[in-house]
């Protein structure tokens, strides 16, 4: 049962990331620009932030599918104890 949940979580993250990248212009028109992204990243920073965050979500979804967070979590648990 746990594997089905991980597959669903990974698929949801991947779909969210791809949707954010694909529809970033519509999202920007709907919500407006992100002031912190424009300030830190310069002109067009909102679009760049959405692409970077969407890529992060997609990459995280692949890691969830591969069980990578389990490996990281087990390593941290072995250091600090359960």
C-alpha positions as CSV (number, residue, x, y, z in Angstrom):
1,X,0.0,0.0,0.0
2,X,2.9,2.4,0.8
3,X,4.3,2.0,-2.8
4,X,0.9,3.1,-4.2
5,X,1.0,6.3,-2.1
6,X,4.6,7.0,-3.2
7,X,3.6,6.6,-6.8
8,X,0.6,8.9,-6.4
9,X,2.7,11.5,-4.6
10,X,5.4,11.4,-7.2
11,X,3.0,11.7,-10.0
12,X,1.2,14.6,-8.3
13,X,4.5,16.5,-7.9
14,X,5.6,15.8,-11.5
15,X,2.2,17.0,-12.8
16,X,2.2,20.1,-10.7
17,X,5.7,21.0,-11.8
18,X,5.0,20.5,-15.5
19,X,1.7,22.5,-15.2
20,X,3.5,25.3,-13.4
21,X,6.1,25.5,-16.2
22,X,3.5,25.2,-19.0
23,X,1.0,27.7,-17.6
24,X,3.3,30.2,-16.0
25,X,2.1,33.1,-18.2
26,X,-1.5,32.4,-17.3
27,X,-0.6,32.1,-13.6
28,X,1.4,35.4,-13.8
29,X,-1.6,37.2,-15.5
30,X,-4.0,35.8,-12.9
31,X,-2.0,36.5,-9.7
32,X,0.4,39.2,-10.9
33,X,4.2,39.3,-10.5
34,X,6.1,38.2,-7.5
35,X,7.8,41.2,-6.0
36,X,10.6,39.4,-4.3
37,X,11.4,37.5,-7.5
38,X,11.5,40.7,-9.6
39,X,13.7,42.3,-6.9
40,X,16.2,39.5,-6.5
41,X,16.2,38.0,-10.1
42,X,15.7,41.2,-12.0
43,X,13.2,41.9,-14.8
44,X,11.4,38.7,-15.7
45,X,12.2,37.2,-12.4
46,X,8.7,36.0,-11.8
47,X,8.8,33.8,-14.9
48,X,12.3,32.5,-14.0
49,X,11.2,31.7,-10.5
50,X,8.2,29.7,-11.8
51,X,10.4,27.7,-14.1
52,X,12.9,27.0,-11.4
53,X,10.2,26.1,-8.8
54,X,8.4,23.9,-11.4
55,X,11.7,22.1,-12.2
56,X,12.2,21.6,-8.5
57,X,8.8,20.1,-8.1
58,X,9.3,17.8,-11.1
59,X,12.7,16.7,-9.9
60,X,11.3,16.0,-6.4
61,X,8.6,13.9,-7.9
62,X,11.1,11.7,-9.7
63,X,13.1,11.4,-6.4
64,X,9.9,10.3,-4.6
65,X,9.2,7.7,-7.3
66,X,12.8,6.4,-6.9
67,X,12.6,6.3,-3.2
68,X,15.4,8.8,-2.8
69,X,13.9,10.6,0.2
70,X,13.7,7.3,2.0
71,X,17.5,6.9,1.6
72,X,18.1,10.5,2.9
73,X,15.7,10.0,5.7
74,X,17.3,6.7,6.8
75,X,20.7,8.3,6.7
76,X,19.6,11.2,8.9
77,X,17.7,8.8,11.3
78,X,20.9,6.6,11.7
79,X,22.9,9.7,12.7
80,X,20.4,11.1,15.2
81,X,18.6,8.0,16.2
82,X,14.9,7.1,15.7
